[in-house]
Structure formats: C-alpha cells, structure tokens
Amino acid sequence: MTPSTTPGIETLISPWDDVALAAALFAVDPAGTGGVALRALAGPVRDRWLALARGLLPTESPRLRIPLHVSVSRLLGGMDLAATLQSGRPVAERGLLAQADGGLVELSMAERLEGSTTAYLTAVLDAGEVVLERDGIAARTPSRFGVIALDEGVGEDEQLPAPLLDRLAFHLDLSRFAMRDVPVETPWSAAEVLAARARLGAVEIADALVETLCGAALALGIPSLRGSLLAIRIARTAAALAGRDQVAEEDVAVAARLVLAPRATRLPAGEPSPEEEEPDQPGEDEEPPEQPDEDGQGDEDTGGEDRPLEEMVLEAAQAAMPRDMLDRLRQGAARRARSRSPGKAGALQQASLRGRPIGARRGDPGPGVRLNVVETLRAAAPWQVIRRREQPEGETAKRVEVRRDDFRVTRFKHRAETTTIFAVDASGSSALHRLAEAKGAIELLLASCYVRRDRVALVAFRGQGAELLLPPTRSLVRAKRSLASLPGGGGTPLAAGIDVSLLLADAVQRRGGTPTLVLLTDGRANVARDGQGGRARASEEALVAARLVRAADIRALLVDTSPHPQPKARELAEAMGATYLPLPYADARVLSSAVQAATG
C-alpha cells in the first residue's frame, strides 16, 4: 500500500493496515471524525499506534491528557481563585476542554468515566464550544478537538459509555495484535496529512454514494444516524488523503470497513446461516446450469464490475468484521448491556466523610461534615471589594473575609456494602433431599463473597421457628463453623424463615447497605408462625411474608432444592419477586455456579 492511494474494495490488506489508516484519517480531521475508541491494555502495541497518531498531527496542535476523576472546574473551567482574590472581581480560568481547541484530547481509562464527565464531554463535542455558567461567570469558548478514548476494559462488562462511543468514528481493538504484526515503517507522513487537511474542504461526494452508505448502515442494523454521517465524513477524508477531489468507490469501502463494520448489530438480509447446508445437486427434472460460450463467457458477466455498489460495500464491511463478531451476528446474539451487573457491588449512595468526592454544597462545617476550603474561598472571593467597603473606618482590613453563607462542604459518594443473606431450609424434607448439597454450595458462595469483601449472613429455619445463626460478617471461618453445625430435621416454618430474613435485610438497608436474599427451600411449608402445624395456613402465611419482601424491594433468589421442581416454590418466588432457580439434579459446585450467575 502506497501513501498516495487508499485500499481498494477488492484489495487484500492486513488488519494492521486498516488500523494505521484509521490513525491517518483521524490526523487529517480530528474534530470532524469525533475520535477513536482504542480498546487495548497498556503495552508496546498501543504505544506504537499512539505514536503513529501523534506523529501525524501538526506539532503546534494542543495535546491534553484528561485523568479519570477530573473535576468539573478543571474540565470546563471556572473561577481563577488566586486572580479573583487579587483583583476582587471574578476572573475566569480556561478549562482543559477549552485549551484543547484544534488539537487532541486523550481520555485515560475511559471505560470508567463518570456519567457527569461523559455528559459534559459529549455536549462540547456536539456544540463545538464550552459553555461556562458557574461561579458567577458566563462565557462561551470555541472548542473543537478529536478524542482518543483509551479503553482498558476486560470483557464486555467494561465498555465505553454508549453516548461517547456513538460520537467516535473509529472503534479499534488492538488486543488481537502482537508486536510481530506491527510494521516499523509508517505508511503516511505528516506532510501528506497536512496536504489532505487543505484539500478536505473541496472534496465532494455524489448523492448515489451517500445513499449507498446509508443503505449499508440500515442493512447492518446500525440504529444511530451518527454512524451514517460519520461514514460519509470518513469517505471524504479518505478521498482527501488519496489526493482526490471526488469521493470514489474505494473511499466508500474504507468508510464501510472502519466505521460501519464495528457498529453492525446484524448481518445483511440474505446472509446464509452457519447451519445452512451446501446447495443440493440438480435433480433429473431440473435444467443443468448454463454452460459458457465457446469464448469462455456466459450470457451474463459474473465479474464484480456489474454488481450493485451497495452489495460490494457490504462485502467490504463484512470482511472487516472479526470472526467472533460474525459468529455472534449470525446467531442473532444481542449486544450485552453496557451497565455493570448490580450484583457485583452495592448501590451508589451519598456519604459525608468517605468515598469519591462529587462536588460541594452550601452548608455549615461540623461533626460528620468536611469543610471544602477551596470552594469556600471561591464562593467568598467575588464579594471581597464590597465587604471591604462595608468595614468601619479605622478597622484593619481583612485580607479575605469569609462569612457563614460562603461555607461549602464536600459531598462524597460510595458503593454501599453488599450483604448476602442465606436463608436455608433445614427441615426434615430438605435434609432428606438436598441439605448436604446446599451446605457445600453455600461454602463455595461464602468464599466468593469473601473475595469481593461482601458481608454474609446465615438464617436457618426448622422445627417451630427460624434462627439467625450468623449475623452479617466478613469472617469466612465463622461462617463455615456456623454452617457446619447446622442440624437438619423437623417441620418447615417457611414464613418464620422469610420474616427473620426480611428483618435482617431491613436492618442492613437502614445501615446504608444493599441486601441480597438467597432462599434455599423446597417450598413445602407445614408450620405456621405460631408454631402450629397445618399446610394450608403455613403456605398462606409464607405467601404473605413473600409479598412483604417484594414490597420492600429487596433483591431475592429462590433456589428450589427439591428433587422435582415444585409448583409451590415457583408460586412463592413469584410472590416474592425473586428469580426462580429449580435445580433437580445438581451437586454443590453446580448449585454454587447457578446462584452466582443469578445474583451477578
């Protein structure tokens, strides 16, 4: 591949050539392309690509790296505290996004961006300017830049925020490359990128090619219109890089490979499924295929020149898809949700003294509240001139006068501690069937909770009531000791077991934690709350207790430990709003894996 031509539709190129081409196209038009989502762990391959992209950008263009937990004032700008205190009037300070105008912004660990940071960043990308309205300052600063979002996530649970990903033209995955796959030479030079920048404004694209790209996006199931708009922009940029003033078919293919293929959610209509068999041989009643003429040509030319352009573009996009992605699309697998599983950590909650800072609010310092000195001075600074005038004559002027209304206290947020409550049916029927397996499974689950630093609690119900064997704890030894001493036998006071678990879950919530209830039972209640026998009454009371769990909005899982799934257990799970998990044939390890999968 030469620097003056982009790869043609029928040209076979290596995967790294496309990755390098994306770096060159980004350098030609950083703001117009939005940027690059670069999925790769830190290492020499990622460093080589970043060096390529940075080397193609003009040396005078700004290059800023934004840390993960950047503050709003540092990102957008705000009051320059020192200058404001010196002058006695509000003085604005430019934020990082305003400083990056015309250049490059690199986002570190972008898969963990806060929702507020993502919202501010995407708003600036859409508007092309930073709108600052805070601390008594109102200003608009032009800011157009390209983004390189460094995604170090592992697996599909860690992904870039969808709003940001939608605005970046290129989605590159470098995890499949080794250093031996990366050539040393750079296909393009900074001078060629500068020439393409000057040519880009004059590049035109025919309406037919625009319709082709939009049709290809529709066929690939791309839901956002930004995908088509970015593909059109990349086609024009590819033409400019190739030295053309008119977009050609090969430029459209480049856009399909680099922009549309990573966004595809389905294969085009008519794509054969993996299970489709080879075409049947023609039968006796069928006409044989038409033979070519003596000159070797059939009635129709089967070459690629007469094929519809959209079909050729779709083939180019499909050729750029990784094999595993093709398999998922052929099987109709939906993309996983981009939010993290709620079972791996507690819910986000605001706190007073610990956690991640999320800004400041007006308030008085005191026990359990931390004064934010910088924000307090920031609030007091604009009023210093007026307050000095209000001072009585002859009184020594204060350097900085802070009043009660200026006090700002820091707000924090942290993930609530998760407590998994195991409610175990230790009655005679359960002990006969699955109590030993349940004990083994809970031991494995306890070890998993210990690794995540979650708390665990154990409730057992048998005979005439329920008992809290183990209060919430992180001690794996205590949990195993309590579980080993759990006896089996007697009736099934199911309502009492749910009541005790509900009270414990409520106590966890009151302390700011997030409870999860795992109920292991066969669902056959036969002891009422008062300790008297009777299946009908016991079952009705169990359903009432289960509805209370649902009303309290407590996450729950019911594991049916009976050898044969019981309708009563399913009915109980529905009343509780719990996930129902029948396990008629399972050992302790299978039961543990199933519960972990259901609870996240």
SULMOMO-V171217 format. One line per field, one symbol per residue. phi: phi as a letter, one per 30 degrees, with the letter a starting at -180 (. if undefined). psi: psi as a letter, one per 40 degrees, with the letter a starting at -180 (. if undefined). A space follows every 50 residues. Layout:
phi = ???
psi = ???
This chain:
phi = .cdcbcdddcddbdedddddddddddddbddddikbcccaddlddddddd dddddddeddddbbccddcddddddcjlddddddddcibdbdbddddddd eibbbccdhddcdddddddddddddddiacccbahicbabbeabaccccd ccdciddcbdeeddddccdcccbcddccdddcdddcdbcdddddddddde dcdcbdddddddddddddddiddcddddddddddddddddddiccbdcdd dddeddddcdedcdcadeejddddddddeddddddcdddddddddicddb dcdddcdedddddddddddddddddddddddiddddddcdddddadddbd bcbbjcdbjbbdlcdldibcdcddddddddedcddddddddddjdddddb cccddddbcdcbbadddcbcccccdcddddddcbdddddddddddddddd ddidcbbbcbbaicacbddbdeacdddddddddddddbkjdbdddddddd dddddddddddjccdbccccacicdbbdddiddkdddddddddddddddd ddhcdbbccdcddbecedddddddddicdcbdbdbacdddddddddddcj
psi = hideiihidehhiiddddddddddddddgdddedahhhhiihaddddddd dddddeiideiihihhidfiidddddiahhdddddddeihhihhidddde hebhhhhhfeeeiidddddddddddddeihhhgifehhihhhhhiihhhh hfihiedhiihdddddehdhghheeeiideehidihdiiddddddddded dehihidddddddddddddefhdhdddddddddddddddddefiehhidd dddddddddddeeheiiihehiidehiihiihadeihiihiiideeiadi heiedeiidddddddddddehiddddddddefhiiiieiiheeeiiihii ideiahhfaiihihiahehhhhdddddddddeeddddddeiiiehhhidh hhideehhihiiiihihhhhhhhhhfidddddcedddddddddddddddd defiiiihhhhibeaihhdhihiehdddddddddehiiiaaggddddddd ddddddddddeeihihhhhhieegiehideeiihdddddddddddddddd defhhihhhheidhhhdddddddddefihhghgdhiaddddddddddde.
